[in-house]
């Protein structure tokens, strides 16, 4: 069974020869130390050496992805460089008609050439792709976090109109990409961090009103193209996992291990067998401060609790340089043993 077959089977709930493994997407500053430790020179060489089954090949990673003649990124118009938590360009918008003049992204500026070439060269590994489709964060940045939360109550029609603009762009972008990517893609992997360390960012009522309708459209879009639907959401999202399963999410990532009610035992008790899991190996404490033996012990515990529908991976994919390479090696060894 090759890596592509293995991950497809695990996510589908079918028999596989072992659990899956994804090393995550280490931060750029981490690669030097990893290569020095493992004696590798390229990312792909390192992944192959450790038995990594999964490749995240997102169109937005490539420099040709979006070519706005004015130099904007997809949702960069009017945003400050350090945006999170600051008022956004739509902070004072109180009438949806004002949105007509905003410089929304144009799908005609998209290009997929480099992403398609990377997919075609990937080999027999699972290819997770599609636009990152982080619509929750895009809308949050356009209003500013506090304004977004408040306007859900005071100006719901404006929030809905902005959500429709953002999601409409992503839906069309994915349609165009999936049409040309075809069978080169295995799963639509998209991300919206719905939780904090302790709870949801917005309440379940607002989640149902503003998030779930488009969320369901995106999972249906994936399945209509023959892809599995993989959701990335950091934080404590236990309250809405039932909703995500009902929306036909096939796999949940990254299982932030120390967030409230996101530990493997709780997830296994409440959702085991109903959805595949990817992640769960704690990056807040264990991978940073534990020993290789500690890491191996925890990987085995996670496998026992969440298997067989488990892809072992860090509980946050952007591994920082403070994770000792020997602990990443231990995670990989225990995952594939």
C-alpha positions as CSV (number, residue, x, y, z in Angstrom):
1,X,0.0,0.0,0.0
2,X,1.6,3.3,-1.0
3,X,1.1,6.6,0.9
4,X,-1.6,7.8,-1.4
5,X,-3.7,4.7,-1.0
6,X,-3.0,4.6,2.7
7,X,-4.3,8.1,3.6
8,X,-7.3,7.8,1.3
9,X,-8.2,4.6,3.1
10,X,-7.7,6.0,6.6
11,X,-9.9,9.0,5.9
12,X,-12.5,6.8,4.3
13,X,-12.6,4.5,7.2
14,X,-11.3,1.6,5.2
15,X,-8.5,-0.9,6.3
16,X,-4.9,0.3,6.0
17,X,-1.6,-1.3,6.6
18,X,-0.6,1.2,9.3
19,X,-1.6,4.6,10.6
20,X,-0.7,7.7,8.5
21,X,2.0,10.3,9.1
22,X,2.3,13.9,8.2
23,X,5.3,15.9,9.5
24,X,3.3,19.1,9.2
25,X,4.5,22.3,7.5
26,X,7.5,23.4,9.5
27,X,8.2,27.2,9.7
28,X,10.8,28.4,7.3
29,X,13.2,29.1,10.2
30,X,13.0,25.4,11.2
31,X,14.4,23.8,8.0
32,X,18.0,24.6,8.6
33,X,18.1,22.8,11.9
34,X,16.2,19.8,10.5
35,X,18.5,19.4,7.5
36,X,21.5,19.7,9.7
37,X,20.2,16.9,12.0
38,X,18.9,14.5,9.3
39,X,21.7,15.2,6.8
40,X,19.2,16.2,4.1
41,X,19.2,19.1,1.6
42,X,15.6,19.3,0.4
43,X,12.2,19.2,2.1
44,X,11.1,16.2,-0.1
45,X,14.3,14.3,0.8
46,X,13.5,14.7,4.5
47,X,9.9,13.7,4.2
48,X,10.7,10.6,2.2
49,X,13.3,9.6,4.8
50,X,10.8,9.7,7.6
51,X,8.0,8.1,5.8
52,X,5.7,11.1,5.4
53,X,2.5,10.1,3.6
54,X,1.0,13.6,3.0
55,X,1.8,16.6,0.8
56,X,0.0,19.9,1.2
57,X,0.2,21.6,-2.3
58,X,-2.0,24.7,-2.0
59,X,-2.4,27.0,-5.0
60,X,-1.9,30.0,-2.7
61,X,1.7,28.8,-1.9
62,X,2.9,29.6,-5.4
63,X,4.0,33.1,-6.6
64,X,1.9,32.9,-9.8
65,X,-1.4,32.2,-7.9
66,X,-2.9,35.7,-8.1
67,X,-1.8,38.4,-10.5
68,X,-3.8,41.6,-9.6
69,X,-2.6,44.4,-12.0
70,X,-2.6,46.8,-9.0
71,X,-0.3,44.5,-7.0
72,X,-2.9,43.4,-4.4
73,X,-3.0,40.0,-2.8
74,X,-6.4,38.2,-2.8
75,X,-7.8,40.1,0.2
76,X,-5.0,42.6,0.9
77,X,-6.9,45.7,-0.3
78,X,-7.0,48.2,2.5
79,X,-5.3,45.9,5.1
80,X,-2.4,46.8,7.3
81,X,0.6,44.6,7.4
82,X,-0.1,43.5,10.9
83,X,-3.8,43.2,10.7
84,X,-5.1,40.8,13.4
85,X,-6.9,42.6,16.1
86,X,-6.9,46.0,14.3
87,X,-9.8,47.7,12.7
88,X,-10.1,46.7,9.1
89,X,-11.1,48.7,6.0
90,X,-14.7,47.7,6.5
91,X,-14.8,48.6,10.2
92,X,-17.3,51.4,9.7
93,X,-19.4,49.8,7.0
94,X,-23.1,49.8,8.1
95,X,-24.8,49.5,4.7
96,X,-24.2,46.6,2.3
97,X,-24.5,49.0,-0.6
98,X,-21.1,50.4,0.4
99,X,-19.5,47.1,-0.5
100,X,-20.0,47.7,-4.2
101,X,-17.0,50.0,-4.5
102,X,-14.7,47.8,-2.5
103,X,-11.8,46.2,-4.5
104,X,-12.8,42.6,-4.2
105,X,-10.5,39.9,-5.6
106,X,-11.2,38.9,-9.2
107,X,-10.9,35.1,-10.1
108,X,-9.8,36.1,-13.6
109,X,-6.4,37.0,-12.0
110,X,-5.8,33.5,-10.9
111,X,-3.1,31.2,-12.3
112,X,-2.6,27.5,-11.4
113,X,0.4,26.6,-13.6
114,X,3.0,26.2,-10.9
115,X,0.7,24.4,-8.5
116,X,-0.4,21.9,-11.2
117,X,3.2,21.2,-12.0
118,X,3.9,20.4,-8.4
119,X,0.9,18.2,-8.1
120,X,1.9,16.2,-11.2
121,X,5.4,15.7,-9.8
122,X,4.3,14.6,-6.3
123,X,4.5,10.9,-6.7
124,X,2.5,8.3,-4.8
125,X,1.7,10.5,-1.8
126,X,-1.6,11.9,-0.7
127,X,-2.1,15.3,-2.4
128,X,-4.1,17.8,-0.2
129,X,-4.9,20.9,-2.2
130,X,-7.5,23.5,-3.1
131,X,-7.5,27.1,-2.0
132,X,-7.0,27.6,1.7
133,X,-10.4,29.2,1.8
134,X,-9.9,30.9,5.2
135,X,-13.1,32.9,4.8
136,X,-13.6,33.3,8.6
137,X,-10.3,35.1,9.0
138,X,-10.6,37.1,5.8
139,X,-14.0,38.5,7.0
140,X,-12.5,39.1,10.4
141,X,-9.6,41.0,9.0
142,X,-11.8,43.1,6.7
143,X,-13.9,44.3,9.7
144,X,-11.3,43.8,12.5
145,X,-12.0,41.1,15.0
146,X,-13.9,43.1,17.5
147,X,-16.0,44.9,14.9
148,X,-16.8,41.5,13.2
149,X,-18.1,40.0,16.5
150,X,-20.2,43.1,17.3
151,X,-21.6,43.5,13.8
152,X,-22.9,39.9,13.9
153,X,-25.4,41.4,16.3
154,X,-25.8,45.0,15.1
155,X,-25.5,44.7,11.3
156,X,-26.0,41.0,10.4
157,X,-26.9,41.9,6.8
158,X,-23.6,43.6,6.3
159,X,-21.7,40.6,7.8
160,X,-23.6,38.3,5.5
161,X,-22.9,40.4,2.5
162,X,-19.2,40.5,3.1
163,X,-19.2,36.7,3.9
164,X,-21.0,36.1,0.5
165,X,-18.4,38.2,-1.3
166,X,-15.4,36.4,0.2
167,X,-16.9,32.9,0.0
168,X,-18.2,33.5,-3.5
169,X,-14.6,34.3,-4.7
170,X,-13.2,31.2,-3.0
171,X,-16.0,29.0,-4.4
172,X,-15.3,30.2,-7.9
173,X,-11.5,29.9,-7.4
174,X,-11.9,26.3,-6.3
175,X,-14.2,25.5,-9.2
176,X,-11.7,26.7,-11.7
177,X,-8.8,25.0,-10.0
178,X,-10.6,21.6,-9.5
179,X,-11.7,21.6,-13.1
180,X,-8.1,21.6,-14.3
181,X,-6.5,19.6,-11.4
182,X,-8.9,16.7,-11.6
183,X,-7.5,13.4,-10.3
184,X,-4.2,15.0,-9.3
185,X,-5.9,16.0,-6.0
186,X,-7.0,13.6,-3.3
187,X,-8.5,15.9,-0.7
188,X,-9.7,19.5,-0.4
189,X,-7.8,20.9,2.6
190,X,-9.1,24.2,3.9
191,X,-8.6,26.1,7.1
192,X,-10.5,28.4,9.5
193,X,-9.4,28.6,13.1
194,X,-12.8,28.6,14.9
195,X,-11.5,28.2,18.5
196,X,-9.3,29.7,21.1
197,X,-7.5,27.7,23.8
198,X,-10.7,27.6,25.8
199,X,-13.7,27.9,23.6
200,X,-15.2,29.1,20.2
201,X,-14.3,32.6,19.0
202,X,-18.0,33.3,18.3
203,X,-21.0,31.6,19.8
204,X,-22.7,28.5,18.4
205,X,-25.7,30.6,17.3
206,X,-23.6,33.0,15.3
207,X,-21.6,30.0,14.0
208,X,-24.7,28.5,12.6
209,X,-25.9,31.7,11.1
210,X,-22.7,33.1,9.5
211,X,-20.3,30.1,9.2
212,X,-22.1,26.9,8.5
213,X,-24.1,27.7,5.4
214,X,-21.0,28.4,3.3
215,X,-19.0,25.8,5.1
216,X,-21.5,23.2,3.9
217,X,-21.2,24.5,0.4
218,X,-17.5,24.0,0.5
219,X,-17.6,20.4,1.7
220,X,-20.2,19.6,-0.9
221,X,-18.0,21.2,-3.5
222,X,-15.2,18.9,-2.5
223,X,-17.3,15.8,-2.7
224,X,-18.9,16.9,-6.0
225,X,-15.4,16.8,-7.5
226,X,-14.6,13.4,-6.0
227,X,-12.3,14.7,-3.2
228,X,-12.3,14.1,0.5
229,X,-12.9,17.1,2.7
230,X,-10.3,17.9,5.3
231,X,-10.8,20.8,7.7
232,X,-8.0,22.6,9.6
233,X,-9.2,24.4,12.8
234,X,-7.0,25.2,15.7
235,X,-8.5,25.7,19.2
236,X,-11.3,24.4,21.3
237,X,-13.9,23.5,18.8
238,X,-15.5,20.5,20.6
239,X,-18.9,22.3,20.7
240,X,-19.2,22.3,16.9
241,X,-17.6,19.0,15.8
242,X,-21.0,17.4,15.6
243,X,-22.0,20.1,13.2
244,X,-18.8,19.6,11.1
245,X,-19.5,15.8,10.9
246,X,-23.1,16.6,9.9
247,X,-21.6,18.8,7.1
248,X,-19.7,15.8,5.9
249,X,-16.2,16.8,6.9
250,X,-14.1,13.6,6.4
251,X,-11.0,14.5,8.4
252,X,-10.3,17.0,11.2
253,X,-6.9,18.7,11.7
254,X,-4.9,19.5,13.9
255,X,-6.4,18.5,17.2
256,X,-4.9,21.1,19.5
257,X,-4.1,18.7,22.2
258,X,-4.1,21.1,25.2
259,X,-7.1,23.1,24.2
260,X,-10.3,22.5,26.2
261,X,-11.9,19.2,25.4
262,X,-9.6,18.5,22.4
263,X,-7.6,15.8,24.1
264,X,-7.5,12.4,22.3
265,X,-9.5,10.6,25.0
266,X,-12.4,13.1,24.8
267,X,-12.4,13.1,21.0
268,X,-12.3,9.3,20.9
269,X,-15.2,9.1,23.4
270,X,-17.4,11.6,21.7
271,X,-16.6,11.3,18.0
272,X,-14.5,8.1,17.5
273,X,-15.4,6.2,14.3
274,X,-17.5,9.1,12.9
275,X,-14.6,11.2,11.4
276,X,-10.9,10.7,10.7
277,X,-8.4,12.7,12.7
278,X,-5.0,14.2,11.7
279,X,-2.7,15.7,14.4
280,X,-2.9,15.4,18.1
281,X,0.8,15.3,19.0
282,X,1.2,18.3,21.3
283,X,3.4,21.2,20.1
284,X,2.8,23.4,23.1
285,X,4.7,21.3,25.6
286,X,5.4,17.7,24.6
287,X,7.3,18.2,21.3
288,X,9.2,21.2,22.7
289,X,10.1,19.9,26.2
290,X,9.6,16.2,26.2
291,X,12.2,13.5,25.5
292,X,12.1,11.2,22.4
293,X,10.8,8.4,24.7
294,X,8.0,10.7,26.0
295,X,7.0,11.5,22.4
296,X,7.0,7.9,21.3
297,X,4.8,7.0,24.3
298,X,2.3,9.7,23.5
299,X,2.2,8.8,19.8
300,X,1.3,5.2,20.8
301,X,-1.3,6.5,23.2
302,X,-2.9,8.6,20.5
303,X,-2.9,5.7,18.0
304,X,-4.6,3.5,20.5
305,X,-7.3,6.1,21.3
306,X,-8.0,7.4,17.8
307,X,-7.0,4.6,15.5
308,X,-7.5,3.2,13.0
309,X,-8.7,6.5,11.5
310,X,-5.7,8.5,12.6
311,X,-2.9,10.4,10.7
312,X,-0.2,11.2,13.3
313,X,0.9,14.8,13.0
314,X,1.8,17.7,15.2
315,X,-1.0,19.5,16.9
316,X,0.0,22.6,15.0
317,X,1.5,22.1,11.6
318,X,3.9,25.1,11.5
319,X,6.6,23.5,13.7
320,X,8.9,26.2,15.1
321,X,12.7,25.9,15.6
322,X,12.1,25.2,19.3
323,X,11.0,21.6,18.5
324,X,14.1,19.4,18.7
325,X,14.6,17.4,15.5
326,X,15.1,14.2,17.6
327,X,11.5,14.6,18.8
328,X,10.2,14.9,15.3
329,X,12.1,11.8,14.4
330,X,10.6,10.0,17.4
331,X,7.1,11.0,16.4
332,X,7.7,9.6,12.9
333,X,9.3,6.4,14.1
334,X,6.4,5.7,16.6
335,X,3.8,6.5,13.9
336,X,5.0,4.0,11.4
337,X,6.2,1.2,13.7
